[in-house]
Amino acid sequence: NRIDKNVLILYIDNLSRAHFNRKMPKPAEWFSQYVDNQESEYSTHQYFRYHSVYYNTLFSNNAMYFGAVKHVEDTSENVFDSFSKNGYMTGFFKDSCETISNSIHDKDLRMHHWDHFGGTIACDTNYDDADFTSLHVFSGKGSAIRHCLYGRDMHNIQMDYLKQFWAAYPENRKFFRTHFSEAHELTGELVKYMDEDLRD
């Protein structure tokens, strides 16, 4: 008798709620119509102050995905496994090429094994030529220029993957987590390119 059928986490790294409303007014308006809307089949939830659990992304993620406001040593108990055990198909797309992350350790047996993972394209050297430890100003997730690969915005590549995942399982419960990095740069301006695309 679960009330939820599908769960989609739209995660935009390093973006405050206030800046989201400033730079992405179209999706902000779309989401707001489903907050506490008892008549719609959709519902949206805003997790106030989750971004301020700690000044570092990983510790904030630990709170949301592992229920711990600290460094997590044992990742075997996580929200992703919980959904899998309840029959959900799980998918994840992370648009940054990293070897150290609390949410990409697919080779670590303690971590969740996604049914579908679409983030490997972020390791294409035409997008990210980083050495996996540093942030570059002109490539990858920290780039201050538009995040594109082969003439397309990286966020649209991610959304295409999400739509394919969603269409592949029309009869299954689905859990999908996005990870957009457009706000992970020094100007705070690049997220504006996501505004209309994300709303659509």
N, C-alpha and C positions, 0 to 999 in steps of 0.2 A: 504493500500500500504506500510505496514511496510517492511523494508528490513531485519529485524531480525526475525528468526523463533524461535530459542531456545537460551537461555542464561545460561551459566555455569560459575559460579564464583569459581575459584580455589584459596581458601584463605588458606595460610599457616602462622599461627600466629607467630609473633616474628622473621620473616625471611626477611633479607634485599635482595634487588635485586642482589647485588654483591655476597652475600653468596649463593643465589639460583644458580647463574651461576657457582660458584665454586663447590658446592656439588651435584648439580643436572644437569649436563651438557646435559644429554640425553633429558629430557623434554624441557630444555631451547632451545636446537637446534630445536626440533620439533615445539615449539611455534613460533620460529623466522621465519619459512618459511611461516607463515600465516599473518605476520604483513604487512599491506598495500598490500596484495596480491589480486588484482582485478579479477583474473581469477579463484579463488577457491570459493567453496561454504562455506568454513570456514574462519573466520577472528579472529585474536587474538589481544588483546589490553593490553598494559602495562600502568599502571597508575603511571607514574613517580612522585615521591615525596609524594604519598599518605601516605607512611609509616612515613613521617616526619612532618605531620600536628601537632603532639604533641608527647610527649615521651610515652604516655600511649595508649594502644590498644583501649580502649573504646572511647576515644576522636577521634582517627583516624577513627574508625568505624562510629561514629556519623557524620563525614564529608561525608563519602561515602554513608551511608544508610539513613541519615536524612537531609543532606544538611546544617549542622550546626557545626561550629567549637567551640563548647562549651558543657557544660553539657545539655543533652536533658531532659526536664521535660515531654513534651507532645510527645509521640511516635506515635500518631495517623496518622501523615503524614510521611510515609516512602516508600522507593522504592519498598518494597515487595508488599504492598497493591496496588501500582500503576500497577504492572504486573498482579496481580489477577483481578483487575477491567478491564483489557484488555484481559481477557480470558485465561491467562496462568495458568497451573498447577504449584504449587510451592512446592519445597522440600528443606529440610535442614538436614544436619548431622553434629553434633558437637561432637567431640571425647573427651570432658572433662565434668565431672559431676559437674555442678555448679547450684546454686540457684540464684545467682546474676549475671546477664549479660544483656546487652542491646539488645541481639538478641535471647534470649531463654525464655523470659517472656510470654510463651504461655497461662498462666492463667491470665495474665494482659490484660483486655479487650481493652486497648489502643494499644496493640501490635499486630503485624500480626499473624494470625492463619494459620500455614502451612498446606497445604493439606497432606503432608507427613513429619514426623519428625522422624529421625532414631537415635537420640543421646542418648536415654535412656540406651542403652547397655553400655555406658561409666560409668554408675553408678554401674555396676557390681563390687562388692568388690574385685574380683580377679584382676581387672584392676586398680581401684582407691579406696583406703581406706582412702582418705582424709576426713577431717571433713567439707568440703565445703567452708572453709575460708583460708586454708593454702596450700602451695605447698610442696609435699613430694618428696624427692630425688629418692626414689626407687619405686614409684607407681604413676599412673595417668599422667596428662599432663605435669608435671614438672619432670618426671622421667629421670634420666641420664642413665638408662639402656633401652634397646630396648622396645618400646611400643607394647606389645603383650597381647592377650587375647585368652586363650584356644589354644595356639600354633600357632596363626596367628597374623601377624602384624595388629595393629589397623587400619592403613591406608588402608589395603586391605579389611577389613571388611567394612569400609566406602565406598570404591570404588565399592564393590559388591552391596551395597545398592543403590548407584547412578546408576549403570547399570540396576538394577531391576526397579527403578523408570523410567528411560529413556525408557526401553522396554515396560513398561505398558501403555504408552501413545504415540503410534506411530503417531497418527493423531492430537495430541494437541500441541500447543505451550507450551514450558516448561521453567521454571526458577528454577535453583538449585544452592544452595550455600553450598560449603564444608567448613569445618573448621578443618584443620590438625594441630596437636599440637606437631609434632616431633621436631620442632625447639624451643619449649618452655622449654628448659633445659640449664644447665650451660656449657656443653662442645661444643655445636654447631656442633656435629658430627652426630647425629642420623638421620638427614634428608637424609644422603647418602643412607639409606636403602629404601628410596622412589624413588630413581633415576630411576631405570629401570621399576619399577611397574607403576609409574605415566606416564612415556613415553608410555608404552604398553596400 
